[in-house]
Amino acid sequence: MFCLVTAVTVALCVSGCGGNNGTGLPGAVDAPDSPGSDSATGTIEVFAAASLADSFSDIEEAFEKLHPDADVRLNLAGSSALREQLREGAPADVFASASVAIFDEVASLDLVLGPTRVFARNRLRIAVPAGNPGGVEGIGDFDRDELALGLCSEGVPCGDLARQALEQNGVNANIDTNEPDVRALLTKIAADELDAGIVYATDVIAAGDEVTGIDIVGHSGSESAGEDAGGPATLEAIYPIGVIDEGPAAGGVRSLGDDVAQRILVDAGFVAA
Amino acid sequence: MRSSDRRRHSLWAPWPLVVLAIVGSLLFVVPLIGLLGRTPWSELGNLLGTRVVLDALRLSLLSSVAAALISAILGVPLAWVLSRVDFPGHSILRAMVTLPMVLPPVVGGAALLFALGRRGVIGGPIFDATGFVLPFSFWGVVVANTFVAMPFLVITVEGALSNVDRRFEDAAASLGASPLRVFRRVTLPMIRPSLNAGIVLAWARALGEFGATVTFAGNLSGRTQTMPLAVFVALESDRDTAIAISLVLIVVSLVVLVAFRARWWSPGDRDPAGEIGGST
């Protein structure tokens, strides 16, 4: 019973405690109903979507500075690959997914001990190499045969979202490669081997000068992906997080929701949630 | 058959060896059992009959055979030079030729991309002049496969060449045969078993290639998506299909490896070079 309460509290704090606590210090949240869980010790295995790589590394660093006895270990891979690992019993304390659907699949296997909470959102953007050699202006250019174009493959969140975006804009895409994950796609764009690809806003920032981002604006009619048009909700990835195994160390994961962590996420290009 | 004689001897091996050998072989057998246990046998036909799977199978067979042939055409002369010619940087060249066996294939794929891509050192000028791009094409798959597969052929053939009795070649040369003729009519027949072994090894490596292919040639069904890539993609979304494709890969590989293994050990084969190939 105690464990369950702890897990629920933690999972709530992952997203909820951030705005309220105001201390700005990872892990410094008071949680009277789960005594001791705010001083994290031991190893915390965090399974996180590949698109979280940079931010979670920063958060890990900030967290470990405040909790010298804790050792956060990041396992970064595509959300669907992580799902397969969890399904096969991989040891994890926390699962941060880039897709609600994949998170729910893991939850449906009774692997998640806390409720689903969203801690970040990530918009889709078109990435082109510096200088935009293909002269790409928008998502409508994805039907141009002479361009080398890439997407994430189907089943990977960024691939499924990109296909939705193309469909919504009525673009019959002419794709040259379906990359296994978003970072592989980004690498090929940064190397100027692809003229464009659909990635996340965070990836465009992570790639620095080598890649330029272009907003996805439909060619057909709706000039703005308006907030209430129904479309934009599917054009961004929603990142849920949950506690897989409450363990002795999992109390520390609450810090993901606090100010420092949220600031790191926003700096990386995520939309705060 | 000599092969069965040898195997019978192993039954009298010291028991510690046998125990360790059993543990060792379990490492290969157990995963296979795991795969078979998850195989959706009743749906196998439907899963494998899809367009995506058939395309992947066709691309895999074509690209792996092409890679094995190119490996033979380029690898045999390379092995001959490594074995017979002394030149500065000899050991460095040999190390570089075998590097793809050690390197993570993804690294090899990235290196190929930076060299042969449309912005690459070599690919760049070719693209500017002709508009031809290797990555994201079938020939990109073949290049990636050859890159990782050819070392297996080169070391197999080089080992055989080093063991060839040079007196046969000297005799042919003294009778007036040109060096090229000596190579074709004397050396090549003597290393034939090892060459066959090398080709099969290179083919098998190419068939299973994933990392270099996906990094250099990308992943597009019908153009560059080979069986290993199809398995990887299917694992993300459709596990039954992934297992079914894996099963086909295993069956095809086993049939070829068993068939050729039997031939390497063929009775009456006293060629020392054959021993090299057989033990690789």
HADDOCK unambig.tbl for C-alpha pairs under 7 A between the chains (distance, minus, plus):
assign (segid A and resid 80 and name CA) (segid B and resid 236 and name CA) 5.43 0.50 0.50
assign (segid A and resid 81 and name CA) (segid B and resid 236 and name CA) 6.16 0.50 0.50
assign (segid A and resid 155 and name CA) (segid B and resid 236 and name CA) 5.77 0.50 0.50
assign (segid A and resid 155 and name CA) (segid B and resid 237 and name CA) 5.19 0.50 0.50
assign (segid A and resid 176 and name CA) (segid B and resid 136 and name CA) 6.26 0.50 0.50
assign (segid A and resid 176 and name CA) (segid B and resid 220 and name CA) 6.28 0.50 0.50
assign (segid A and resid 177 and name CA) (segid B and resid 136 and name CA) 6.59 0.50 0.50
assign (segid A and resid 177 and name CA) (segid B and resid 218 and name CA) 5.12 0.50 0.50
assign (segid A and resid 177 and name CA) (segid B and resid 219 and name CA) 4.78 0.50 0.50
assign (segid A and resid 177 and name CA) (segid B and resid 220 and name CA) 4.89 0.50 0.50
assign (segid A and resid 178 and name CA) (segid B and resid 218 and name CA) 6.84 0.50 0.50
assign (segid A and resid 178 and name CA) (segid B and resid 219 and name CA) 5.09 0.50 0.50
assign (segid A and resid 178 and name CA) (segid B and resid 220 and name CA) 5.84 0.50 0.50
assign (segid A and resid 179 and name CA) (segid B and resid 218 and name CA) 6.56 0.50 0.50
assign (segid A and resid 179 and name CA) (segid B and resid 219 and name CA) 6.13 0.50 0.50
assign (segid A and resid 180 and name CA) (segid B and resid 233 and name CA) 6.93 0.50 0.50
assign (segid A and resid 192 and name CA) (segid B and resid 119 and name CA) 6.64 0.50 0.50
assign (segid A and resid 193 and name CA) (segid B and resid 117 and name CA) 6.40 0.50 0.50
assign (segid A and resid 193 and name CA) (segid B and resid 118 and name CA) 6.13 0.50 0.50
assign (segid A and resid 193 and name CA) (segid B and resid 119 and name CA) 6.72 0.50 0.50
